[in-house]
């Protein structure tokens, strides 16, 4: 399975971050991990709770 380029991964992270800031202002942080062709997204709330 081919993996996305570094540019594609960075673009995805940026787009997800922008969307999260406008749609979910209560999120403190958005973590994106890449493994092969997959991206795993985890959001962190202000109280430290993590949502995958």
GUVOLO-817596 format. One record per residue: residue number from 1; residue in one letter; x, y, z of N, C-alpha, C in turn. Coordinates in nm, 4 decimals, decimal comma. Atoms other than C-alpha are relative to their C-alpha. Example, Ala and Ser with C-alpha at 12.3 -4.5 7.8 and 13.67 -1.06 7.14 Angstrom:
# residues 2
1|A|0,0890|-0,1190|0,0000|1,2300|-0,4500|0,7800|0,0900|0,1200|0,0000
2|S|-0,0820|-0,1190|-0,0060|1,3670|-0,1060|0,7140|-0,0770|0,1090|0,0730
This chain:
# residues 52
1|X|0,0849|-0,1167|0,0000|0,0000|0,0000|0,0000|0,0901|0,1238|0,0000
2|X|-0,0842|-0,1191|0,0060|0,1561|0,3347|-0,1001|-0,0287|0,0943|0,1168
3|X|0,0160|-0,0964|-0,1082|0,2123|0,5995|0,1655|-0,0065|0,1408|-0,0577
4|X|0,0108|-0,1381|0,0480|0,1209|0,9658|0,1235|0,1348|0,0729|0,0145
5|X|-0,1226|-0,0794|-0,0065|0,3975|1,2164|0,0605|-0,0011|0,0884|0,1248
6|X|-0,0122|-0,0895|-0,1158|0,5235|1,4468|0,3360|-0,0900|0,1223|-0,0197
7|X|0,0852|-0,1154|0,0293|0,3429|1,7364|0,1670|-0,1464|-0,0322|0,0269
8|X|0,1386|0,0413|-0,0217|0,0132|1,5470|0,1740|-0,0289|-0,0147|0,1484
9|X|0,0199|0,0160|-0,1450|0,0577|1,4575|0,5412|-0,0087|0,1347|0,0702
10|X|0,0023|-0,1323|-0,0617|0,1355|1,8164|0,6385|-0,1268|0,0768|-0,0366
11|X|0,1227|-0,0648|0,0451|-0,1562|1,9442|0,4316|-0,1208|-0,0533|0,0765
12|X|0,1088|0,0607|-0,0758|-0,3920|1,6995|0,6039|-0,0024|0,0537|0,1427
13|X|-0,0075|-0,0498|-0,1375|-0,2712|1,8074|0,9489|-0,0464|0,1450|0,0086
14|X|0,0390|-0,1404|0,0004|-0,3164|2,1736|0,8604|-0,1512|0,0144|-0,0195
15|X|0,1432|-0,0084|0,0268|-0,6660|2,1238|0,7188|-0,0820|-0,0490|0,1185
16|X|0,0708|0,0505|-0,1182|-0,7760|1,9156|1,0184|0,0073|0,1007|0,1144
17|X|-0,0168|-0,1001|-0,1057|-0,6359|2,1768|1,2570|-0,0894|0,1203|-0,0203
18|X|0,0868|-0,1141|0,0301|-0,8196|2,4608|1,0843|-0,1464|-0,0345|0,0244
19|X|0,1390|0,0419|-0,0195|-1,1458|2,2670|1,0837|-0,0316|-0,0163|0,1486
20|X|0,0229|0,0212|-0,1436|-1,1091|2,1702|1,4500|-0,0122|0,1334|0,0738
21|X|0,0067|-0,1312|-0,0665|-1,0460|2,5329|1,5537|-0,1340|0,0686|-0,0233
22|X|0,1275|-0,0667|0,0278|-1,3636|2,6546|1,3837|-0,1201|-0,0813|0,0480
23|X|0,1150|0,0837|-0,0354|-1,5926|2,3579|1,4558|-0,0051|-0,0365|0,1484
24|X|-0,0065|0,0422|-0,1398|-1,4756|2,2643|1,8063|0,0973|0,0888|0,0780
25|X|-0,0907|-0,0918|-0,0704|-1,3284|2,5660|1,9889|0,0404|-0,0494|0,1395
26|X|-0,0332|0,0511|-0,1329|-1,3269|2,3685|2,3171|0,1218|-0,0924|-0,0019
27|X|-0,1173|0,0861|0,0088|-1,0402|2,1505|2,1879|0,1261|0,0786|0,0326
28|X|-0,1272|-0,0611|-0,0370|-0,7045|2,2320|2,3387|0,1071|-0,0314|-0,1035
29|X|-0,1046|0,0438|0,0927|-0,4942|2,0316|2,0953|-0,0528|-0,1130|-0,0872
30|X|0,0341|0,1069|0,0929|-0,5241|1,8024|1,7958|0,1303|-0,0707|-0,0365
31|X|-0,1190|0,0787|0,0304|-0,2684|1,5230|1,7547|-0,0301|-0,0912|-0,1186
32|X|0,0161|0,0841|0,1181|-0,2266|1,3500|1,4189|0,1252|-0,0855|-0,0152
33|X|-0,1108|0,0934|0,0228|-0,0095|1,0396|1,3760|-0,0240|-0,0691|-0,1327
34|X|0,0096|0,0690|0,1286|0,0653|0,8698|1,0480|0,0705|-0,1344|0,0104
35|X|-0,0608|0,1327|0,0077|0,1333|0,5030|0,9949|-0,0419|-0,0607|-0,1330
36|X|0,0310|0,0489|0,1337|0,1549|0,3847|0,6380|-0,0949|0,0949|-0,0692
37|X|0,0978|-0,0815|0,0719|-0,1452|0,5082|0,4429|-0,1089|0,0554|0,0916
38|X|0,1036|-0,0398|-0,0939|-0,3460|0,5801|0,7587|0,0434|0,1179|0,0849
39|X|-0,0225|-0,1100|-0,0930|-0,3782|0,8884|0,9791|-0,0898|-0,0247|0,1207
40|X|0,0738|0,0186|-0,1247|-0,4851|0,8589|1,3424|-0,0096|0,1352|0,0688
41|X|0,0239|-0,1320|-0,0565|-0,6402|1,1671|1,4995|-0,0484|-0,0147|0,1431
42|X|0,0389|-0,0012|-0,1410|-0,6683|1,2330|1,8713|-0,0142|0,1451|0,0422
43|X|0,0248|-0,1356|-0,0482|-0,8197|1,5464|2,0237|0,0163|0,0025|0,1515
44|X|-0,0157|-0,0163|-0,1439|-0,7366|1,6763|2,3689|-0,0808|0,1203|0,0443
45|X|0,0820|-0,1075|-0,0541|-0,9847|1,8821|2,5689|0,0794|0,0765|0,1049
46|X|-0,0688|-0,0846|-0,0968|-0,8891|2,1589|2,8113|0,0215|-0,0689|0,1347
47|X|-0,0146|0,0699|-0,1273|-0,9420|1,9275|3,1113|0,0937|-0,1217|-0,0082
48|X|-0,0956|0,1096|0,0166|-0,6919|1,6750|2,9696|-0,0591|-0,1258|-0,0572
49|X|0,0645|0,1184|0,0579|-0,9478|1,4245|2,8416|0,0389|-0,0133|-0,1471
50|X|-0,0371|0,0255|0,1387|-0,8446|1,2636|2,5127|-0,1100|-0,0769|-0,0698
51|X|0,1037|0,0620|0,0809|-1,0875|1,1653|2,2385|0,0617|-0,0439|-0,1304
52|X|-0,0561|0,0530|0,1249|-0,9873|0,9414|1,9482|-0,1060|-0,0140|-0,1057
